[in-house]
Amino acid sequence: MLIRRAAAQTTTAVLHHLRRFSTAALLQEIDTPVQFYYLDGFPRPDPKYDETIHAIPRVISGKNIAAKERKAGRVPSIVFEAEDGQHGGNKRLISVQTNQIKKLVNHLGQSFFLSRLFELEVRPEFGSNEIVEKVRVLPRKLHLHAGTDAVLNVTFIRAPSSAWLKVDVPLIYRGDDVSPGLKKGSALNIIKRTVKYLCPADIIPPYIDVDLSELDVGQKIVAGDLKVHPALKLLRSKDEAVCKIMGARVSDQRKSK
């Protein structure tokens, strides 16, 4: 009897140890951040367009302060934390150089500027050798003047490797020169210029290719047809149309006869 009881106690202790070990291993696996990489065949940012955005701290905000900043050739901006990948938490008020942001927006285009990661260096003043903060960021919002397209405000969000970020990824339409429908004289109806995805920060696509080469009259491409990195999560209905080859109207067909 004593031998059986001792054996049972030993078995219970071993099982308890194994459960603890398994649980610890599982928790360690869950807590270990997943590293994502760009895959062959998918667009990736062109390194020749990499640029460090320079900034200085801004102590207070307000319309008068913002106006003074713009008059001095600076753009009032904010850098938010990417706490849960989406919502802003801790924020830093900064000002960036108007000429630099204007050059980037003009060079890349607004949609492509808002889907590209940049290194951001905050210094006590422009030209200083001291770095207050250096961080990778994603431009989240860009406010332009309606009449002049002058840059009024920029909002950035920190983009560490652990972050998942909502991004409106630009679409680039290709193959229109060989599309059967377009060669017949039909028109391309572009419904979406961007599509929103939840992206791991390390593999934000600079754009998505939309292949029109096999599209015939009356056919369409929906969001679920787009070829993207498997880690990206579509934040729209997969059945939402992004483009369609429009057929000729009945009146147009009669005229052609």
C-alpha positions in Angstrom: 0.0 0.0 0.0 2.8 2.4 0.9 4.6 1.6 -2.3 1.5 2.3 -4.4 0.8 5.6 -2.6 4.4 6.7 -3.1 4.2 5.7 -6.8 1.0 7.7 -7.2 2.5 10.7 -5.5 5.6 10.5 -7.8 3.4 10.2 -10.9 1.3 13.2 -9.8 4.4 15.3 -9.2 5.8 14.4 -12.6 2.6 15.3 -14.4 2.4 18.6 -12.5 6.0 19.4 -13.6 5.2 18.6 -17.2 2.1 20.7 -17.2 4.1 23.6 -15.8 6.9 23.1 -18.3 4.4 22.9 -21.2 2.5 26.0 -20.0 5.8 28.0 -19.7 7.0 26.9 -23.1 3.6 27.9 -24.6 3.7 31.3 -22.9 7.3 31.8 -24.1 6.3 31.0 -27.6 3.3 33.4 -27.5 5.5 36.2 -26.0 8.2 35.7 -28.6 7.7 38.4 -31.3 7.3 37.1 -34.8 9.8 38.4 -37.3 8.3 39.2 -40.8 10.2 39.5 -44.0 9.4 40.7 -47.5 8.9 37.7 -49.8 10.1 37.4 -53.4 7.5 38.4 -55.9 5.9 41.2 -53.8 6.8 44.9 -53.9 9.2 46.2 -51.3 10.4 49.8 -50.7 13.1 51.0 -52.9 16.1 51.8 -50.7 17.3 54.6 -52.9 14.3 56.7 -51.7 15.1 56.2 -48.0 15.4 59.4 -46.1 15.7 60.5 -42.5 13.2 63.1 -41.5 14.7 65.8 -39.2 12.6 67.3 -36.4 12.9 69.5 -33.3 10.7 69.3 -30.1 7.7 71.6 -29.8 6.6 72.5 -26.3 3.1 73.7 -26.8 0.4 73.6 -29.4 -2.3 75.9 -30.7 -3.3 77.9 -33.7 -1.0 80.8 -33.0 2.0 78.5 -32.4 1.2 76.5 -35.5 1.0 79.7 -37.6 4.4 80.9 -36.2 5.9 77.5 -37.0 4.7 77.6 -40.6 5.9 81.2 -41.0 9.4 80.0 -39.8 9.4 77.3 -42.5 8.4 74.5 -40.2 5.4 72.1 -40.1 3.8 71.4 -36.7 3.6 67.7 -36.3 2.9 64.9 -33.7 4.4 61.5 -33.2 2.1 59.0 -31.5 3.0 55.7 -29.9 1.9 52.5 -31.7 0.7 50.9 -28.4 -1.7 48.3 -29.8 -0.8 48.9 -33.4 -3.5 51.4 -34.0 -4.5 54.0 -31.3 -2.3 56.8 -30.3 -1.0 56.8 -26.7 2.0 58.8 -25.6 2.7 61.6 -28.0 5.5 64.0 -28.7 5.0 67.4 -30.2 7.6 68.2 -32.9 8.1 70.4 -35.9 9.6 69.2 -39.2 11.1 71.1 -42.0 8.6 72.3 -44.6 11.0 72.0 -47.5 11.8 68.4 -46.7 8.2 67.2 -46.3 7.1 69.1 -49.4 9.9 67.5 -51.4 9.0 64.0 -50.1 5.3 64.4 -50.9 5.9 65.9 -54.3 8.5 63.2 -55.1 6.5 60.1 -53.9 3.0 61.3 -54.2 0.6 61.7 -51.2 -0.6 58.1 -51.1 2.9 56.7 -51.4 4.2 59.0 -48.7 1.5 57.7 -46.3 2.5 54.1 -46.9 6.3 54.4 -46.5 8.4 54.1 -43.3 10.9 56.8 -42.5 13.6 57.2 -39.8 12.8 60.2 -37.7 15.6 62.1 -35.8 14.6 64.6 -33.1 17.3 67.1 -32.2 17.3 70.1 -29.9 17.5 72.4 -32.9 18.1 71.9 -36.6 21.8 71.4 -37.3 22.6 70.1 -33.8 24.7 67.0 -33.3 22.7 65.9 -30.3 19.9 63.4 -31.0 17.0 63.5 -28.5 15.1 60.6 -30.1 15.6 58.4 -33.2 12.7 56.2 -34.2 11.1 54.6 -37.2 7.8 56.1 -38.1 4.9 55.9 -40.5 3.2 59.1 -41.7 -0.5 58.6 -40.7 -2.1 61.8 -41.7 -1.2 64.7 -44.0 -3.1 67.9 -44.0 -2.6 70.1 -47.1 -4.0 73.6 -47.8 -6.9 73.2 -50.1 -5.9 76.0 -52.5 -2.1 75.9 -52.5 -1.3 72.3 -51.4 1.0 73.7 -48.7 1.8 71.2 -46.0 -0.1 72.3 -42.8 0.3 69.4 -40.5 1.8 65.8 -40.4 0.9 63.1 -37.9 3.4 60.2 -37.5 3.0 56.9 -35.6 5.9 55.0 -34.2 6.6 51.8 -36.1 8.6 49.3 -34.1 8.9 45.7 -35.5 6.3 44.6 -33.0 3.6 47.0 -34.3 0.7 46.2 -36.6 -0.5 49.3 -38.4 -3.5 50.2 -40.5 -2.3 51.3 -43.9 -4.0 52.5 -47.0 -1.8 50.8 -49.6 -1.8 52.4 -53.0 -2.8 50.4 -56.1 -0.8 50.4 -59.3 -2.7 49.2 -62.4 -0.7 47.3 -65.0 -1.4 45.4 -68.1 -3.9 47.8 -69.6 -2.0 47.7 -72.9 -2.9 44.0 -73.4 -6.2 43.7 -71.5 -8.7 42.0 -73.9 -11.5 44.2 -72.7 -9.6 47.4 -73.2 -8.3 46.4 -76.6 -12.0 46.0 -77.7 -12.5 49.7 -76.9 -14.1 49.3 -73.4 -13.2 51.6 -70.6 -11.5 50.9 -67.3 -13.5 52.0 -64.3 -11.0 52.5 -61.4 -13.0 52.2 -58.2 -10.2 52.1 -55.6 -6.9 53.9 -55.6 -5.9 52.4 -52.2 -7.0 49.4 -50.1 -6.7 49.3 -46.3 -4.7 46.5 -44.7 -3.5 45.7 -41.2 0.2 45.3 -41.8 3.2 44.1 -39.7 5.4 47.2 -39.5 8.4 45.4 -41.1 6.6 44.4 -44.3 4.4 47.4 -45.2 4.1 47.2 -49.0 4.9 50.4 -50.9 2.1 49.6 -53.3 0.1 46.6 -54.7 0.1 45.6 -58.3 -3.3 45.1 -60.0 -3.0 42.9 -63.1 -5.4 43.9 -65.9 -3.8 41.7 -68.6 -6.5 39.1 -68.6 -9.5 41.3 -67.9 -12.3 41.2 -70.4 -15.5 43.3 -70.9 -17.7 43.2 -67.9 -15.1 41.5 -65.6 -13.9 43.1 -62.4 -11.2 42.6 -59.8 -12.2 42.5 -56.1 -10.1 43.2 -53.0 -9.8 39.4 -52.4 -8.1 38.9 -55.8 -5.2 41.2 -54.9 -1.9 39.4 -54.4 -0.3 40.5 -51.2 2.0 39.1 -48.5 0.1 36.4 -46.6 0.6 38.2 -43.3 -1.4 41.2 -44.4 -5.0 41.4 -43.1 -7.6 42.9 -45.4 -9.7 45.5 -43.5 -12.4 45.6 -46.2 -14.8 43.1 -47.7 -12.9 40.7 -49.9 -15.8 41.1 -52.4 -15.4 44.9 -52.7 -14.6 45.8 -56.3 -11.4 47.8 -57.0 -11.8 48.1 -60.8 -14.0 46.9 -63.6 -14.0 46.8 -67.4 -17.1 48.6 -68.4 -19.1 47.3 -71.4 -20.3 49.6 -74.2 -23.7 51.1 -73.6 -26.7 50.0 -75.8 -26.9 53.5 -77.3 -23.2 53.4 -78.2 -23.6 49.9 -79.8 -26.5 51.3 -82.0 -24.4 54.2 -83.1 -21.6 51.9 -84.1 -24.0 50.0 -86.3 
